Amino acid sequence: QSFEGTIVWESQDLQGLVSRNLHKVVVNDGGGVFRVITAGEGSLPHELTEGVEGVAGGFIYTIQEGDALLKSLHTRPERFASHIKNLEKEDALLKEESSVYDDIVFVDVIDTYRNVPSKLLNFYRWTVESTSFDLLLKTDDDCYIDLEAVFNRIMQKKLDRPNIWWGNFRLNWAVDRTGKWQELEYPSPAYPAFACGSGYVISKDIVQWLASNSERLKTYQGEDVSMGIWMAAVGPKRYQDGLWLCEKTCESGMLSSPQYSPQELGELWRLKELCGDPCRCEER
């Protein structure tokens, strides 16, 4: 991030730099990202075997703030020890909450963003093994969920049936090849339909299928798109519902809305309890 520089290719042998089709290579395509790929000996990344143009080369950089880097390296053990202490405190608090409220399932997965799909599959497996249910609602802990509205809608739409996936679906969503959501292992240009992560409901038979295949399903860069890819093989009955909001907005009658702080969630529920509407309220 915030890196600026000039890229120069130089030949290290007497023959000169042998190249071809360089006029077709676009170094700056407006995306602001220059991607460097390290290829194993005798192999090329999949996309280059499909005709994508590239230039072979090495990469050398100069540290402009060497003292700051050395200081960071020397203090790394202290920062690591402090981080471990913070994790231990967090673990203790989570275990305390779980013992009091029995509301947390611990799964044996390293907690990184790329591993969230694996966490989801582990949770589905635990759900099938440990609970009894007909429908399962998946959401995130930063989301507002109106459970009363969800139950009412299930009854109105008669959604309590097998092979159901009820949510707000993104269609023809382009696969990102660069940036935070980079996905290099899914070859198609667009993802299959997937539901926004703020909330969706799936039937028990779908959860059972995911749980029974959890050790074989390939995971991708995000849980929502991974779910869409997995469901493309199952073909559930999708029920589109825009009241599962994909972005942080507030609408009367919404089933879910994402990306709130704990304080903001508390305020939404205060208004909901006071006036029956989390978005607007004339306090009496």
N, C-alpha and C positions, 0 to 999 in steps of 0.2 A: 504494500500500500504506500502511496506517495513516493514511489521510486521513479526517478527520471534518469535517463542515461542514453548513451549512444552505443549501438551494437555494430561491431566491426568484425568481419571474417578475414582471417589471414591464413595463408598456407604455411605449414611448418616443414614442407619438404621442397626439394629443388624442382619438382615437376610443375609447381604452381597449383592453384586451387581448381580442381576439376569439378565442373558443375554443369547442369543442364536445366532448361526450362525455368531459369530464375525469373524471367519476365512474368511468369504466372504466379509467383509467390507474393502474397500480400502480407507484409510485416505488420502494418498497422491498418486494421480493417474498421477502425472507429470504436472498437469495443474497449480500448484502453488496457488490454491485457496481452502480454507476450508470454506464451506458454513454452516452457522448456521440457522436453521429454527425454528421459534417459532410457536408451534401448539396450536390451541385453545382447550379448555377442551372437551374431547370426540370426537375429530376429528383429522385427519391426512392429510397432504398435498396429493394432488392427486397422485403424483408419488410414494409415499410410499404405497398407497393402491394397486399399480400395481406390487408390489413385489420388489421394490428397497430396499436394505438393509440399515439400519441406526442404530444409537446408540442414545438412549435418554440420556439427560444430561443437566446440567446447565453450565454457563460460567461466570467465575470471572477473572478480570484482575487487574493489579496493575499499577498505574500511576508512571512512572519513572521521569517525569519532572513536578511535582506538581505545582511548582511556575509559570511555563509558562502557565499551564492550568488555574490557578486561575487568572492570569493577563488577559488571553484571555476572561474569563468569565466576569471579572469586566469591561473590555473595550467594551463588546459587545454592550451596548446601544449606545455608541459613534459611533462605526462602522456601526451600523444599521442606525443611523440618517444620517451619511455621505452617505451611500448607497442609502437611500431614496432621498437625494438631487441630487445625480448623476442621478437617474432614472427620477426625475422631469425635469432635464436639458435635458436629452435624449428625453423625451416625447415632450418637447417644440420644440426641433429641428425637430423631426419627423412631428409634426403638422405644423410647418412652411414650411417644404418641401412639405407636402401634399397640403397646401393652394396655394403654388406657382406653383407646377408642376402637381398636381392632379394625383400622381403616387403611392399612398399608400392606401391600404384598411385596416382599423382597425377592428379587430374582438375581441369579448369578450371572450378571452381565456387566462389563466395564461401561460406566456411564458416560458415553460420548454421543454426540448427535447422530453419528453414522450408525450407532448401535441401537437407536430407538426402535427400528423395526424388529430387531431381535428381542428387545424388552417386551414389545407388544405380543409377539408370538409366545413368549414364555408366560405372559399374563393370561393369554387365551387358554393355554394348556392347563394352568393352575385353575382357571375358572371351570373348565370341563371336569377336572378331577375333584374339585372341592365344593362346588355349589350346584344348586338346582335353579334353572331359569328357562324362560321361553325366548326372551329377547335380551340383547346386550347393548347398552349405550356406551359408546366410547367418546371421551372428551379430554380436554387438557385442564390443568389446575389453574390456568389463568382465564378460564371461560365462565361466563354467566350461563346457567342452565335453568330453565323454567320447567321443573319436573312435572308440575301439575298440568301445564300446557302440553307437555310431551305425552302424558298418559291420556289426556282428553283426545288428542289427535289420533293416537293409536286406536282408540275406541271408535272415533268418527270414521276413520279411513279403513277400519278393520284390517290393521297391519299385523295383527298377532297371528301370523301364519308362517309356514316354512319358506325358505329360499328368498328372504326379504333383505334388501339393502336400502335403507331410507336415509337420505341426506341431501346436501346441496352439492351437485356434481360439477366439476370442472371438465370441460370437453376439449379435445384437441390441444392440450397444454404442451407447449414446446419443451423439449428436453434441453436443459441448460448444459452447455459444454464447457463453460468457464464460470468462475465466480464461486460464491458461497454454496450454491446449490448444484455445483458441477456434478454431472453424471456421465461417466465414460464407459460404463459397462452395459448400459441399455442401448442397443444399436438403432432403434427406431427414432425418427425425428420428433415424434409426439408420443405422449403417454396415453394409455387407455384411460377411460373415464375414471375419475377418483373423487371421493367425497372430501369436502373441506374438513380439516381436523378439529374444528370447534365443536363438532358433535355429529354423530351418525348412529344409526341403530341397525344391528344385524340380527338375524334369527339364529336360534340355537344350532341348527344343522350346519350353518356356515362356520360358526365358531368351532364346532366339532371337527369340520374338515381342516380348518387352519391348524387346530391343535394336533391332529393326527399326522399332519404333514410338516409340522414346525421345524423338524430337523433337516428337511430336504428343500424347503422353499428358499430361494435365493433372495437376499435382502439388497435393497438399493439405497440411494442417498437419503431418502426420507420415508417416514412411515406411511404418509398419505398416498404417495405415488406407488410405494411397494404394495399397499393394499389394493390399489387399482390394477396393478400387474397380476397379482395373485387372483383377483376376482375375475379377470379376463378369461382365466381357465375354467371358472365355475359357471359363469353366466347367470348370476342371480337376477331376480326381478328388481330393477332399480326404481325407486319412487323419488322423483325430484321434488324438493321442497325448499323454496328460497328463504323460509323462516329460520333455517340453520344458517346464520350469517357467516360469511367468510372473512369479513373485515370488521375492524373495531368501529361499529356504529350501533346506535340504539334505535330500535323500531318497536312500536307497540305490537304485542302479539308474537314477538320473536321467541324462538325456541332456544337459541344460543347466540352468543356473541363473544369473540375472543380478545385476548391481549390486554387484560385488565390487571392492575395491581391489586393487592389485597384490600387496600383502602377504597379503591374504586368499586370493587365487588361489594364491599360493605355498604357503600352509598346506594348502589343499585338495589340491593335487597331492602335497605331502609325505605326507599321510595316505593318499592313493590308492596311492602307490608303496610305502609301508611296510606297509599292511594290506589294500590292495585296495578300501578304502571311504573316500571323502573325508569322510564325515560322522562317523564314530566309529572309534576305533582304540585297542586295548590294546597299547601299545608293548612290544615284546619286548626 
